[in-house]
Amino acid sequence: MCIWDEVNAIGGATHFLLPSWDGTGVASPRYGNVAISILLQKLLEAGASRGQLRAKVFGGGCLFSSMREPAAHKEQHLGSRNVEMALETLAKAQIPVVSTVVGVDRGQRIVFRTDTGDAEIKVL
């Protein structure tokens, strides 16, 4: 996920593996809800304006072939749950999502310009 404030030319990105921290153990940014919260905090500390923030969401694929079958379970796999959590969190924070490239069942390399919000995607 990439979030930026184009007016103030401030942005950042985060990559997480699991949707939500359940409150046990360490609140690590490997959990999406923790990672997004930290990213938003850091952007605001750097001078971004909450009202100017925009987001792009990437990933959410099912990279392991054993997880791809049957199709009925596809919406329940970890990648789908990560995307769902990210979109819900951004909606609650009132941050518009201007684009998504999700559900690609291959790795992606994202090059993100934090000042403009431009993103180049390479499917691996």
C-alpha positions as CSV (number, residue, x, y, z in Angstrom):
1,M,0.0,0.0,0.0
2,C,1.2,3.5,-0.9
3,I,-0.1,6.7,0.7
4,W,0.9,10.2,-0.2
5,D,0.0,13.9,0.0
6,E,0.8,15.3,-3.4
7,V,0.3,18.9,-2.3
8,N,3.1,18.6,0.4
9,A,5.1,16.1,-1.7
10,I,5.2,13.6,1.2
11,G,4.5,9.9,0.9
12,G,5.3,6.4,2.0
13,A,4.6,2.8,1.5
14,T,4.2,-0.3,3.6
15,H,4.1,-4.0,3.0
16,F,2.4,-6.4,5.4
17,L,1.9,-10.1,5.5
18,L,-1.1,-10.6,7.8
19,P,-4.3,-8.6,8.0
20,S,-4.8,-7.8,11.7
21,W,-2.9,-8.0,15.0
22,D,-5.1,-9.7,17.6
23,G,-3.6,-7.9,20.6
24,T,-1.3,-10.8,21.7
25,G,2.4,-10.7,21.4
26,V,4.2,-7.7,19.8
27,A,2.3,-5.2,17.7
28,S,4.5,-5.7,14.7
29,P,4.1,-3.9,11.3
30,R,3.9,-7.3,9.7
31,Y,0.2,-6.9,10.6
32,G,-1.7,-4.6,8.2
33,N,-3.7,-2.7,10.8
34,V,-0.4,-1.9,12.7
35,A,1.5,-1.1,9.5
36,I,-1.1,1.3,8.2
37,S,-1.4,3.0,11.5
38,I,2.4,3.5,11.7
39,L,2.6,4.8,8.1
40,L,-0.2,7.3,8.7
41,Q,1.5,8.5,11.9
42,K,4.8,8.9,10.2
43,L,3.3,10.8,7.2
44,L,1.5,13.2,9.5
45,E,4.7,13.7,11.6
46,A,6.5,14.5,8.4
47,G,4.0,17.3,7.5
48,A,1.4,15.6,5.4
49,S,-2.1,16.9,5.6
50,R,-4.7,14.2,6.4
51,G,-7.2,15.8,4.1
52,Q,-4.7,15.6,1.1
53,L,-3.8,11.9,1.6
54,R,-4.5,9.5,-1.2
55,A,-3.8,5.7,-1.4
56,K,-3.0,3.0,-3.9
57,V,-3.3,-0.6,-3.0
58,F,-1.3,-3.5,-4.5
59,G,-0.9,-7.2,-3.9
60,G,-3.4,-9.5,-2.4
61,G,-2.5,-12.3,-4.7
62,C,-2.5,-16.0,-3.9
63,L,1.1,-16.9,-4.7
64,F,1.0,-20.6,-3.8
65,S,-0.7,-23.0,-6.3
66,S,-2.1,-25.2,-3.5
67,M,-4.0,-22.2,-2.2
68,R,-5.5,-21.4,-5.6
69,E,-7.8,-24.4,-5.6
70,P,-10.8,-24.6,-5.3
71,A,-11.9,-21.3,-6.7
72,A,-14.7,-21.0,-4.1
73,H,-12.0,-20.5,-1.4
74,K,-10.1,-17.8,-3.3
75,E,-11.9,-14.9,-1.7
76,Q,-10.9,-16.4,1.7
77,H,-7.1,-16.6,1.2
78,L,-4.7,-14.5,3.1
79,G,-4.1,-12.0,0.2
80,S,-7.8,-11.3,-0.2
81,R,-8.2,-10.8,3.5
82,N,-5.2,-8.4,3.5
83,V,-6.8,-6.3,0.7
84,E,-10.2,-6.3,2.4
85,M,-8.6,-5.1,5.7
86,A,-6.6,-2.4,3.9
87,L,-9.6,-1.0,2.0
88,E,-11.7,-1.0,5.2
89,T,-9.0,0.7,7.2
90,L,-8.5,3.4,4.5
91,A,-12.3,4.0,4.3
92,K,-12.5,4.4,8.1
93,A,-9.6,6.9,7.9
94,Q,-11.4,8.7,5.1
95,I,-8.4,8.3,2.7
96,P,-9.6,7.9,-0.9
97,V,-8.2,4.9,-2.8
98,V,-7.3,6.2,-6.3
99,S,-6.2,2.8,-7.7
100,T,-5.8,-0.8,-6.9
101,V,-3.9,-3.6,-8.6
102,V,-4.8,-6.6,-6.5
103,G,-5.3,-10.3,-6.9
104,V,-2.4,-10.8,-9.3
105,D,-1.2,-14.3,-8.4
106,R,2.5,-13.4,-9.0
107,G,4.9,-11.2,-7.1
108,Q,5.0,-7.5,-7.9
109,R,7.7,-5.0,-7.8
110,I,6.4,-1.5,-7.0
111,V,8.5,1.6,-7.6
112,F,6.6,4.5,-5.9
113,R,7.3,8.2,-6.2
114,T,6.5,9.5,-2.7
115,D,6.3,13.1,-4.0
116,T,3.8,12.6,-6.9
117,G,2.1,9.3,-6.1
118,D,3.2,7.8,-9.4
119,A,3.7,4.0,-9.2
120,E,5.4,1.7,-11.6
121,I,4.4,-1.9,-11.3
122,K,6.4,-4.9,-12.6
123,V,4.8,-8.3,-12.3
124,L,7.5,-10.8,-11.5
